[in-house]
Each structure stands twice: as structure tokens, then as C-alpha cells.
């Protein structure tokens, strides 16, 4: 399988969640074709093995009665550069996947080559999920995620927000009523930190705190105080402190 972009005009990603139980188990096929000026994406996503579940059981897990999704359309060309660059340096595992996972195939001269398993499964699964999120936003199935942050000191109160636009791979910071694009990877790592602690919704509030402290709202309308309503799961990893540092570094810039 050639990896040079001189020959490759797109890739096909196929994924099977494997032994994960329903209603979470799913498969998808994602085709990305950059043979023309536009990046054409096709996605077929299907949730599996739900026959033995009641609708209430599915709804209780946060799903709907039909979560299957199809898309065919253009994505922002920024994704061509990201995906093709990763494909150029892909390393192969040399083995068949038996319990689910992700396979890749190149599109060359209008034909799709045999699929192989990349060695770095986690990285490719994360990249595919990012592209799927871009599809969700492009098709308006989902809105971009916005996380709000407030820092209250004895002197003043500072508010900022980060909006993650996967559709064009831009992270937008709004602070002091000014908006600017910030480094995408920095924003991604900060969002990973944001969703790693434990959030206590029993003491969450619908308005931001006004007393000295740091507060965060993760896109669902509920405000949490870091260190009280947001607690580290692993005492050896201070995610809460790193979240504070991550936002305060942006506020101070």
C-alpha cells in the first residue's frame, strides 16, 4: 500500500467497536476523498446488537431509538492536510484485528486498496472521531462545544470561553469581550483535562459563582466550582490545578 500523496487521493476508515455491549456497540465506514478541489466525506454509522434491548433501556443510557447516521458532503479542506499527513507516516501492525478495531485503506486511481490495521490504533480512532465530529457540526447534527470559565479574585472577576469548532478545526477564545483563534492542540489538551475530573452535579448551580474561586461550565448549563464541585479522580494527577492553569494562562495572554 503506497503512502505517498502523489498516488493517494483519499482513504477509507472502517471501525468495529468489538466486544463493547449494546447500546454502545457500533460500526462505521468513513471515506475521505480529496481527488478534486473539495474534500468529499461519506459516513455510514450503525449501532449494533440492540434487538434485545427495550427502548427505555436504550434511552436510559443517553441514546435515542435510532442513532444511526449517514452523511455525504464536503468538509473544510483543513482536514485533508491533517489526515493525509497522518497517513503518510502510518505504520502497520501486520496482523488481523479479531476483537474489533480500526482498519485503513488507500484510495488510488479511483480504486480502494486492501484494508490494513494501523499500529497506533488509539491515535487513528481519535482522529476518526475528530473527523466525525466535524461532520456532525458541518451537517448541523451537533453544535460546537463551548466551555465557559470564571475566575473570581478579591480584586475582580474574569470570564472567558473556548469554543471548539471541529468543522474547520479552529478553537476560539473569547476573553474581555475580544475573540481570537488559539492553538488547536493546546485547546484539545485543555478540553481533555476539563472532562477528566469528577463533577458533583448535586451542588452544581445554574449561574456562575461570585465568591473568590474558579468556576467552570462544560456546555450543559451547570456551573461547578473547581476544588469543591470538581474533584480529581486520581490523587496523583492534579487535573483540577491544570485546568486552572490552562485557562489562566489564556486569560493573562
The 8 nearest C-alpha neighbors of each residue, nearest first, counted from 0:
[[1, 2, 112, 105, 113, 104, 115, 114],
 [2, 0, 3, 6, 7, 105, 4, 107],
 [1, 3, 87, 4, 0, 86, 7, 6],
 [4, 2, 5, 6, 1, 87, 7, 86],
 [3, 5, 7, 6, 2, 8, 83, 87],
 [6, 4, 3, 7, 8, 2, 1, 107],
 [7, 5, 4, 3, 107, 8, 1, 108],
 [6, 8, 4, 107, 9, 106, 5, 3],
 [9, 7, 34, 33, 106, 107, 32, 6],
 [8, 10, 32, 106, 31, 33, 7, 105],
 [11, 9, 105, 106, 31, 104, 30, 12],
 [10, 12, 30, 104, 29, 103, 31, 105],
 [13, 11, 103, 29, 28, 102, 30, 10],
 [12, 14, 28, 102, 101, 27, 29, 103],
 [13, 15, 101, 27, 26, 100, 102, 28],
 [14, 16, 26, 99, 100, 17, 25, 101],
 [17, 15, 99, 25, 24, 19, 100, 26],
 [99, 18, 16, 98, 15, 19, 100, 24],
 [17, 19, 20, 98, 16, 99, 24, 15],
 [18, 20, 24, 17, 16, 23, 21, 25],
 [21, 19, 24, 23, 18, 22, 48, 17],
 [22, 20, 23, 24, 49, 48, 47, 19],
 [21, 23, 24, 49, 57, 20, 46, 47],
 [22, 24, 21, 20, 25, 19, 46, 47],
 [25, 23, 21, 19, 20, 47, 16, 22],
 [26, 24, 46, 47, 45, 16, 15, 23],
 [27, 25, 15, 14, 45, 44, 16, 46],
 [28, 26, 44, 14, 43, 13, 45, 29],
 [27, 29, 13, 43, 42, 12, 14, 30],
 [30, 28, 42, 12, 41, 11, 13, 27],
 [29, 31, 11, 41, 40, 10, 12, 32],
 [32, 30, 40, 9, 10, 39, 11, 33],
 [31, 33, 9, 39, 34, 38, 8, 30],
 [32, 34, 38, 35, 8, 9, 37, 39],
 [35, 33, 8, 32, 9, 36, 38, 37],
 [36, 34, 33, 37, 38, 32, 39, 8],
 [35, 37, 33, 38, 34, 76, 39, 32],
 [38, 36, 35, 39, 33, 73, 76, 74],
 [37, 39, 33, 73, 74, 32, 76, 40],
 [40, 38, 73, 32, 72, 31, 37, 33],
 [41, 39, 31, 72, 30, 71, 73, 38],
 [40, 42, 71, 30, 70, 29, 31, 72],
 [41, 43, 29, 70, 69, 28, 44, 30],
 [42, 44, 69, 28, 27, 68, 45, 29],
 [45, 43, 27, 68, 67, 26, 69, 42],
 [44, 46, 67, 26, 25, 27, 47, 43],
 [47, 45, 25, 24, 67, 26, 66, 44],
 [46, 48, 25, 24, 49, 45, 21, 22],
 [49, 47, 50, 21, 24, 46, 22, 51],
 [50, 48, 52, 51, 47, 21, 22, 46],
 [49, 51, 48, 52, 53, 47, 21, 22],
 [52, 50, 49, 53, 48, 21, 54, 56],
 [53, 51, 49, 50, 56, 54, 57, 22],
 [54, 52, 56, 55, 57, 51, 50, 49],
 [53, 55, 57, 56, 58, 64, 52, 63],
 [56, 54, 58, 53, 57, 59, 52, 60],
 [57, 55, 59, 53, 54, 58, 52, 60],
 [56, 58, 54, 55, 59, 60, 62, 22],
 [57, 59, 55, 62, 61, 60, 56, 63],
 [60, 58, 56, 61, 57, 55, 62, 54],
 [61, 59, 58, 57, 62, 56, 22, 23],
 [60, 62, 58, 59, 63, 57, 56, 22],
 [61, 63, 58, 60, 57, 64, 66, 59],
 [64, 62, 65, 58, 66, 57, 61, 54],
 [63, 65, 54, 66, 57, 62, 58, 55],
 [66, 64, 63, 67, 62, 46, 68, 45],
 [67, 65, 63, 68, 64, 46, 62, 45],
 [68, 66, 45, 44, 65, 46, 69, 43],
 [69, 67, 44, 43, 66, 45, 70, 42],
 [70, 68, 43, 42, 44, 71, 67, 41],
 [71, 69, 42, 41, 72, 43, 68, 40],
 [70, 72, 41, 40, 42, 69, 73, 39],
 [71, 73, 40, 39, 70, 41, 74, 38],
 [72, 74, 39, 38, 40, 37, 75, 71],
 [75, 73, 38, 76, 39, 40, 72, 134],
 [74, 76, 77, 167, 78, 166, 73, 38],
 [75, 77, 78, 79, 38, 74, 37, 80],
 [78, 76, 75, 79, 80, 167, 81, 168],
 [77, 79, 81, 76, 80, 82, 75, 74],
 [80, 78, 76, 82, 77, 81, 83, 38],
 [79, 81, 78, 83, 77, 82, 84, 76],
 [80, 82, 78, 84, 79, 83, 85, 77],
 [83, 81, 85, 79, 84, 80, 78, 86],
 [82, 84, 86, 80, 85, 81, 79, 87],
 [85, 83, 87, 81, 82, 86, 80, 88],
 [86, 84, 82, 83, 87, 88, 89, 81],
 [85, 87, 83, 89, 88, 84, 82, 2],
 [86, 88, 2, 84, 85, 89, 3, 83],
 [87, 89, 86, 85, 90, 84, 2, 83],
 [90, 88, 86, 87, 85, 117, 91, 118],
 [91, 89, 118, 117, 88, 92, 119, 86],
 [90, 92, 117, 118, 93, 116, 89, 115],
 [93, 91, 118, 94, 117, 116, 90, 115],
 [94, 92, 91, 116, 95, 115, 118, 117],
 [95, 93, 92, 96, 116, 115, 91, 118],
 [96, 94, 97, 116, 93, 115, 92, 102],
 [95, 97, 98, 99, 100, 94, 116, 101],
 [96, 98, 99, 95, 100, 17, 94, 15],
 [99, 97, 17, 96, 18, 100, 16, 15],
 [17, 100, 98, 15, 16, 97, 96, 18],
 [99, 101, 15, 14, 16, 96, 17, 98],
 [100, 102, 14, 13, 116, 120, 15, 124],
 [103, 101, 116, 115, 13, 114, 12, 14],
 [104, 102, 12, 114, 115, 11, 116, 13],
 [103, 105, 114, 11, 112, 10, 113, 111],
 [106, 104, 10, 112, 111, 9, 107, 7],
 [105, 107, 111, 9, 10, 110, 8, 7],
 [108, 106, 7, 110, 109, 8, 6, 105],
 [109, 107, 110, 106, 6, 8, 7, 111],
 [108, 110, 107, 106, 111, 8, 34, 9],
 [111, 109, 107, 106, 108, 112, 105, 8],
 [110, 112, 106, 105, 107, 104, 113, 109],
 [111, 113, 105, 104, 114, 106, 110, 0],
 [114, 112, 104, 115, 111, 105, 0, 103],
 [113, 115, 104, 103, 102, 112, 116, 105],
 [116, 114, 102, 103, 104, 117, 113, 91],
 [115, 117, 102, 92, 91, 103, 101, 118],
 [118, 116, 91, 92, 119, 90, 120, 115],
 [117, 119, 92, 91, 90, 120, 116, 89],
 [120, 118, 117, 121, 122, 123, 90, 92],
 [119, 121, 123, 122, 118, 117, 124, 101],
 [120, 122, 124, 123, 119, 125, 126, 118],
 [123, 121, 125, 124, 120, 119, 126, 127],
 [124, 122, 126, 125, 120, 121, 127, 119],
 [123, 125, 127, 121, 126, 122, 120, 128],
 [124, 126, 128, 122, 123, 127, 121, 129],
 [127, 125, 123, 129, 128, 124, 122, 130],
 [126, 128, 124, 130, 129, 125, 123, 131],
 [129, 127, 131, 125, 126, 130, 132, 124],
 [128, 130, 126, 132, 127, 131, 125, 133],
 [129, 131, 133, 127, 132, 128, 134, 126],
 [132, 130, 134, 128, 133, 129, 127, 135],
 [131, 133, 135, 129, 134, 130, 128, 165],
 [134, 132, 166, 165, 130, 136, 131, 135],
 [135, 133, 131, 137, 132, 136, 138, 130],
 [136, 134, 140, 132, 138, 141, 133, 137],
 [137, 135, 139, 141, 133, 134, 138, 142],
 [136, 138, 134, 139, 135, 166, 133, 74],
 [137, 139, 135, 136, 140, 134, 70, 141],
 [140, 138, 136, 141, 137, 135, 142, 134],
 [139, 141, 135, 138, 136, 142, 137, 134],
 [142, 140, 136, 139, 135, 143, 138, 132],
 [141, 143, 136, 139, 144, 140, 135, 164],
 [144, 142, 164, 163, 136, 145, 162, 141],
 [143, 145, 163, 162, 218, 142, 146, 164],
 [146, 144, 162, 218, 161, 163, 143, 147],
 [145, 147, 217, 161, 218, 160, 216, 162],
 [148, 146, 160, 216, 215, 159, 145, 217],
 [149, 147, 215, 159, 214, 158, 160, 216],
 [150, 148, 158, 214, 157, 213, 215, 151],
 [149, 151, 213, 157, 156, 212, 214, 158],
 [150, 152, 156, 211, 212, 155, 213, 157],
 [153, 151, 211, 154, 155, 156, 150, 212],
 [154, 152, 155, 211, 151, 156, 210, 212],
 [155, 153, 152, 156, 151, 211, 157, 150],
 [156, 154, 152, 153, 151, 157, 150, 211],
 [155, 157, 151, 150, 152, 158, 149, 154],
 [158, 156, 150, 149, 151, 155, 159, 175],
 [159, 157, 149, 148, 174, 150, 156, 160],
 [160, 158, 174, 148, 173, 147, 149, 157],
 [159, 161, 147, 173, 146, 172, 148, 162],
 [160, 162, 172, 146, 145, 171, 163, 173],
 [161, 163, 145, 171, 144, 170, 164, 146],
 [162, 164, 170, 144, 143, 165, 145, 169],
 [165, 163, 169, 166, 143, 168, 170, 167],
 [164, 166, 168, 133, 167, 163, 132, 169],
 [167, 165, 133, 164, 137, 136, 168, 75],
 [166, 168, 165, 75, 169, 164, 77, 133],
 [169, 167, 165, 164, 166, 170, 183, 77],
 [168, 170, 164, 167, 183, 171, 163, 180],
 [169, 171, 163, 183, 180, 181, 162, 164],
 [170, 172, 180, 162, 161, 179, 181, 169],
 [173, 171, 161, 179, 178, 160, 180, 174],
 [172, 174, 178, 160, 159, 177, 176, 161],
 [175, 173, 159, 176, 177, 172, 158, 178],
 [174, 176, 177, 173, 158, 159, 157, 178],
 [177, 175, 174, 173, 178, 159, 158, 172],
 [178, 176, 174, 175, 173, 179, 172, 159],
 [177, 179, 173, 172, 174, 171, 176, 180],
 [180, 178, 172, 171, 181, 173, 177, 170],
 [179, 181, 171, 170, 172, 169, 182, 178],
 [182, 180, 170, 171, 183, 179, 172, 186],
 [181, 183, 185, 184, 186, 170, 180, 169],
 [184, 182, 186, 185, 170, 169, 187, 181],
 [185, 183, 187, 186, 182, 188, 189, 181],
 [184, 186, 188, 182, 183, 187, 189, 181],
 [185, 187, 189, 183, 184, 188, 190, 182],
 [188, 186, 184, 190, 189, 185, 183, 191],
 [187, 189, 191, 185, 190, 186, 184, 192],
 [188, 190, 186, 192, 191, 187, 185, 193],
 [191, 189, 193, 187, 192, 188, 186, 194],
 [192, 190, 188, 189, 193, 194, 187, 195],
 [191, 193, 189, 195, 190, 194, 238, 242],
 [194, 192, 190, 191, 195, 189, 242, 196],
 [193, 195, 192, 191, 196, 190, 197, 217],
 [194, 196, 192, 193, 191, 197, 238, 232],
 [197, 195, 231, 232, 230, 194, 229, 198],
 [196, 198, 230, 229, 232, 231, 199, 195],
 [199, 197, 229, 228, 200, 196, 230, 223],
 [198, 200, 228, 201, 202, 229, 197, 203],
 [201, 199, 203, 202, 198, 228, 221, 223],
 [200, 202, 199, 203, 228, 204, 198, 223],
 [201, 203, 200, 199, 228, 204, 223, 227],
 [204, 202, 200, 223, 222, 201, 221, 199],
 [205, 203, 222, 221, 206, 202, 223, 207],
 [204, 206, 221, 222, 220, 207, 203, 223],
 [207, 205, 204, 222, 208, 221, 220, 203],
 [208, 206, 222, 209, 214, 205, 204, 149],
 [207, 209, 210, 206, 214, 224, 222, 212],
 [210, 208, 207, 151, 211, 156, 212, 149],
 [209, 211, 208, 212, 151, 152, 153, 213],
 [212, 210, 151, 152, 153, 209, 213, 150],
 [213, 211, 151, 150, 210, 214, 152, 224],
 [212, 214, 150, 225, 149, 224, 151, 215],
 [215, 213, 224, 149, 223, 148, 225, 222],
 [214, 216, 148, 223, 222, 147, 149, 217],
 [217, 215, 222, 147, 221, 146, 218, 220],
 [218, 216, 146, 219, 215, 147, 145, 220],
 [217, 219, 146, 145, 220, 216, 144, 147],
 [218, 220, 221, 217, 216, 222, 146, 145],
 [219, 221, 218, 205, 216, 222, 217, 206],
 [222, 220, 205, 204, 216, 219, 203, 223],
 [221, 223, 216, 204, 215, 203, 207, 205],
 [224, 222, 203, 228, 215, 214, 225, 216],
 [225, 223, 214, 228, 227, 213, 229, 226],
 [224, 226, 229, 227, 213, 214, 228, 223],
 [225, 227, 229, 230, 228, 224, 239, 231],
 [228, 226, 229, 224, 225, 230, 223, 199],
 [227, 229, 199, 224, 223, 198, 225, 226],
 [228, 230, 198, 225, 226, 227, 197, 224],
 [229, 231, 197, 196, 226, 232, 228, 227],
 [232, 230, 196, 233, 238, 234, 239, 197],
 [231, 233, 196, 197, 230, 234, 195, 236],
 [234, 232, 235, 236, 231, 237, 196, 238],
 [235, 233, 236, 231, 232, 237, 238, 230],
 [234, 236, 233, 237, 231, 232, 238, 239],
 [237, 235, 233, 234, 238, 231, 232, 239],
 [238, 236, 240, 239, 231, 241, 235, 234],
 [237, 239, 241, 240, 236, 192, 242, 231],
 [240, 238, 242, 241, 237, 231, 225, 243],
 [241, 239, 243, 242, 237, 238, 244, 225],
 [240, 242, 244, 238, 243, 239, 245, 237],
 [243, 241, 245, 239, 240, 244, 238, 192],
 [244, 242, 240, 241, 245, 246, 247, 239],
 [243, 245, 241, 247, 242, 246, 248, 240],
 [246, 244, 242, 248, 243, 247, 241, 189],
 [245, 247, 249, 248, 243, 244, 250, 242],
 [246, 248, 250, 244, 249, 245, 243, 251],
 [249, 247, 251, 246, 245, 250, 244, 252],
 [248, 250, 246, 247, 252, 251, 245, 172],
 [251, 249, 247, 248, 252, 246, 174, 159],
 [250, 252, 248, 249, 247, 246, 174, 157],
 [251, 249, 250, 248, 247, 174, 246, 181]]
